[in-house]
């Protein structure tokens, strides 16, 4: 069987890290006699340069005709002065909406080999394994009306955090189902003490919880959750939250593992089509230097095999290869902590992981 993968390298370091993920997928292809058909498409600033828009219809069509989408990153400071509707970041919101990718899974796992890379004490982060389920196509990033107007002679900017019951209910089911496959603990994060939209969020979570009596549901305000992630991260198993809160908390959780370069993500729809990407940005200042960590992108490709293609064994093989390479002491610059380790670049890290798969 041939699996069609849409490859969106994007901007900055995106093409470099995606290249390493494809290198690893090629190793998986050889090991398990699979066929991957990679179809490249433009997104972000590179698409704007060619098409005048950051998300051309051609890219959307390629994604819709694929089994899964592998994304690098979008954005570059040189586009910061473009009108908001054609800035590269608009492509991310657009592709999520176009593919109905409403559920974002962001695992934060601290590998034993990397406890020293975390800025927190090893006893705090050792054994951390959290899954953050973030609603991805609603909330303040998508609410309307929005904009910047002149009111009483001065500029006023406004955005609306809006969720309807159906949007909350469908992400709730994803979160509860995820918790059922793990330790049956779910913490819903909101700001229900001050936000009406969060009070609705909590009401719907409580209602859906009745369908999953085995899952222990708790609630936490987002400011407290941010503190607790640092104070006692092992109290969490699955966290479910809205778009903006999930964006912030998952980036915070990346520091438990020591680097943004370690955290993958999966953006899922009602069907099997999903988009897989590292949670970090495009880092245009690091482009072309062979120093960035490709592991988050490689692990995103592993999640793609698991969630969209149903290749659980291949997923585990990649994860084990990553752990083995880290155990052997190889580190990219962001997770390099002492001279007993071997400092490697982006391409070498990808090659080492691919080699482990084939051993």
PyMOL commands that set and color helices and strands:
alter all, ss='L'
color gray80, all
select helices_A, chain A and resi 14-32+45-51+57-64+77-79+84-86+89-98+112-117+122-125+139-141+165-180+196-209+222-231+233-235+243-254+260-262+284-286+295-307+312-327+333-335+346-358
alter helices_A, ss='H'
color red, helices_A
select strands_A, chain A and resi 2-10+35-40+68-73+103-109+129-135+147-151+154-158+185-190+216-221+238-241+264-268+274-278+330-331+342-343
alter strands_A, ss='S'
color yellow, strands_A
deselect
rebuild
show_as cartoon
